[in-house]
Amino acid sequence: MAATSVRSTLTSFGAHGIELRYFPVIGRAQSLRHALSDAGIPFEDVRIPMTEWPAKREDPTFAGPYRGLPTLRWGDATVAETFAIAGFVARRLGQYNGLSDKKIAELEGIVSNAYLEGIRCVAEMIWTDSVNSGIELAVSVPRHLARSLQKLSSLDAAASESEWFAGASPGVADFFVAEAFEAML
């Protein structure tokens, strides 16, 4: 679906047809925010303070079926979990149109690699004492950092082959890669 077609479809949803919900941090939602913004898609960026989260978590219309964030509401669809939202957004923006199953799997693998080895890994390093009780930061960071840099190096090598992973313009996968490298820096 071309961007103009996506934008014309949005008029039927009104000003609040798309709502992305997450905490007031970059975390799992930042790549999604960038992808929607870059596509010129208006969306409500709902950022829930942690103090309000316990009450919101119990509402499946807000927190989704798994009672977690991020969640995305696009029209009558509510999508939960980062990877599912990334694929949903890419499809809604028409980024998979005309692509083979192999190419779609490649783009989704890029999202997974960038998120798991970059974005999530940085979060684990920050929260080392909570995630891995008894492990000290001085021990954890070098181990996580070395593995993440090795895994992300494959994205860096692949990126030099073309301007964008998604094709002629940046797509959801590209925003996850950019966020992973920014998080690592």
C-alpha positions in Angstrom: 0.0 0.0 0.0 1.5 3.3 -1.0 2.0 6.0 1.6 -0.7 8.2 0.1 -3.1 5.3 0.1 -2.3 4.7 3.8 -2.8 8.3 4.6 -6.2 8.4 2.8 -7.3 5.3 4.7 -6.4 7.0 8.0 -9.0 9.7 7.4 -11.7 7.2 8.1 -10.1 6.6 11.5 -10.1 10.2 12.5 -7.4 12.0 14.5 -6.9 9.2 17.0 -7.1 6.2 14.7 -3.7 5.0 15.7 -2.4 4.8 19.2 1.0 3.5 20.3 1.2 2.8 24.1 4.4 2.5 26.0 6.2 3.9 29.0 7.9 7.4 28.9 11.2 5.9 27.7 12.6 5.0 24.3 12.8 1.2 24.9 10.8 -1.1 22.7 8.6 1.5 21.1 11.1 4.1 19.8 11.8 2.3 16.5 8.0 2.0 16.0 7.6 5.7 16.7 10.3 6.6 14.2 8.8 4.3 11.5 5.3 5.8 11.9 6.6 9.4 12.0 8.9 8.9 8.9 5.9 7.5 7.0 4.0 10.7 7.8 1.4 8.7 9.7 -0.3 10.6 12.5 -0.6 8.6 15.7 -1.2 9.3 19.4 2.0 8.5 21.4 0.6 7.5 24.8 3.3 7.3 27.4 2.2 5.7 30.7 4.0 6.6 33.9 5.0 3.6 35.9 2.9 4.8 38.7 -0.2 4.4 36.5 0.8 1.1 35.0 -0.6 -1.3 37.6 -4.1 -0.1 37.1 -3.8 0.0 33.3 -2.3 -3.5 33.1 -5.6 -5.1 34.1 -7.5 -3.5 31.2 -7.1 -5.7 28.1 -8.4 -2.9 25.9 -5.4 -0.9 27.0 -2.7 -3.4 27.8 -3.6 -5.9 25.1 -4.2 -9.6 25.5 -0.8 -10.3 27.3 -1.2 -7.3 29.7 2.1 -5.7 28.6 3.5 -2.8 26.6 4.0 -1.8 23.9 0.6 -2.1 22.4 -0.7 -0.6 19.2 -4.3 0.2 18.3 -4.8 0.8 14.6 -8.5 1.3 13.9 -10.3 -1.8 15.3 -7.1 -3.9 15.6 -5.1 -4.0 18.9 -1.7 -5.6 18.5 0.6 -6.6 21.3 4.3 -7.3 21.6 7.2 -5.5 19.8 7.8 -8.0 16.9 4.2 -8.4 16.1 3.7 -4.7 16.1 6.7 -4.2 13.9 5.4 -6.7 11.3 1.9 -5.2 11.5 3.2 -1.7 10.9 5.4 -2.8 8.0 2.4 -4.5 6.4 0.1 -1.5 7.0 2.7 0.8 5.5 2.9 -1.4 2.4 6.6 -2.2 3.0 6.0 -5.9 2.3 4.0 -5.4 -0.9 5.5 -7.4 -3.7 8.2 -9.0 -1.6 8.8 -12.7 -1.5 8.3 -14.7 1.7 12.1 -15.0 1.9 12.6 -11.2 1.8 9.9 -10.6 4.4 11.6 -13.2 6.7 14.9 -11.4 6.1 13.4 -8.1 7.2 11.7 -9.6 10.2 15.0 -11.3 11.1 16.8 -7.9 11.0 14.2 -6.5 13.4 14.6 -9.5 15.7 18.4 -9.3 15.6 18.5 -5.5 16.1 16.1 -5.7 19.0 17.4 -8.7 20.8 21.1 -8.1 20.4 21.1 -4.3 20.6 18.1 -2.7 22.2 17.3 -5.5 24.7 20.9 -6.2 25.5 21.5 -2.6 26.5 18.5 -2.8 28.8 19.9 -6.0 30.4 23.2 -4.3 31.0 21.4 -1.3 32.6 19.3 -3.6 34.8 22.0 -6.2 35.5 21.4 -6.3 39.2 17.7 -6.9 38.7 17.8 -9.3 35.8 20.8 -11.4 37.0 20.8 -11.3 40.7 24.3 -11.5 42.1 26.1 -10.6 38.9 28.1 -7.4 39.0 28.0 -4.8 36.2 31.8 -5.0 35.7 31.4 -8.7 34.9 28.1 -8.5 32.9 28.8 -5.6 30.6 31.9 -6.9 28.8 30.2 -10.3 28.3 27.0 -8.8 26.9 28.8 -6.1 24.9 31.1 -8.5 23.1 28.3 -10.8 22.1 26.1 -7.9 21.0 28.8 -6.2 18.9 29.5 -9.5 17.2 25.8 -10.1 16.4 25.3 -6.5 15.3 28.4 -6.6 13.0 26.4 -8.8 10.6 23.8 -6.0 10.3 26.6 -3.4 9.7 28.1 -5.6 7.0 24.7 -6.1 5.3 23.9 -2.4 5.5 26.9 -1.5 3.3 25.4 -3.6 0.5 22.4 -1.3 0.0 21.1 2.1 1.1 18.2 0.7 3.2 17.3 -2.8 4.2 13.7 -2.1 3.2 14.6 -0.9 -0.3 14.6 2.6 -1.7 13.5 4.3 1.6 13.8 3.3 5.2 11.4 0.8 6.6 10.6 -0.6 10.0 13.7 -2.9 9.9 15.9 0.1 9.3 14.6 2.0 12.3 15.2 -1.0 14.5 18.8 -1.2 13.3 19.4 2.5 13.8 17.9 2.2 17.3 20.1 -0.8 18.1 23.3 1.0 17.1 22.3 4.2 18.9 21.6 2.2 22.1 25.0 0.5 21.8 26.7 3.9 21.4 
